[in-house]
């Protein structure tokens, strides 16, 4: 599948508050926390070369079964199960590479999740206040 050069990871944790113990060790590995969703801790790792313009790694820590967990795994599983869907997603990515159309993949994601029986909640219900402010500026 066509992909941007970012490693996107999700890790299950027992408890979000207990998972704060990982912040220090992750900072030592150059991961920076970002405010994203109330049901997860999110981290980005900045570029390590001057010619890279985006984060190299994304990491979410969340409780298995959280909305984020269900959404991400349902999307992954749908892609794994359907080569035509992979081609469609790859075509979309190629058509929008380098554009500011990041949010325009939402209809695609909504359709894929719906096909898996997962409803993506509106941004106001799933994102943190800080993430909503960032999203409104995009």
NORPERA-V150135 format. One record per pair of residues at least 24 apart in sequence whose ideal C-beta (glycine too) atoms are under 7 Angstrom apart, sorted by the first residue. I is the first residue (numbers start at 0). J is the second residue. If there is no record, write none. Layout:
i->{I:I}
j->{J:J}
//
This chain:
i->{0:0:0:0:1:1:1:5:5:5:5:5:6:6:7:8:8:9:9:9:9:10:10:11:11:11:11:12:12:12:15:15:18:21:30:34:34:34:35:35:35:36:36:36:36:36:37:38:38:38:39:39:66:66:69:70:70:70:73:73:73:74:74:74:76:77:77:77:84:101:102}
j->{78:85:88:89:89:92:93:53:54:55:56:57:55:56:57:57:58:59:61:68:71:58:60:61:62:63:68:60:61:62:40:62:60:60:58:127:129:130:126:127:130:67:125:126:127:130:127:65:66:67:65:67:120:125:117:112:117:119:112:115:117:108:111:112:115:111:114:115:111:137:137}
//
